[in-house]
């Protein structure tokens, strides 16, 4: 399985959208600060949404579509 997910730092805070083949590990990596860059800079540690897909391409396509959304 592959997953598209959204993490945040607080209610109405900063969001990050990504995709992975191991949602549990990926969330742990965000919580521990394993990744540098955007998610670590803004303290994004709270999983608020995820969706499962059969293929990596489907998960990636969903991620790209979400990243086109306006915040409103």
Secondary structure by P-SEA (a helix, b strand, c coil): cccccccccccccbbbbbccccaaaaaaaaaacccccccccccccccccccccccaaaaaaaaaaaaacccc
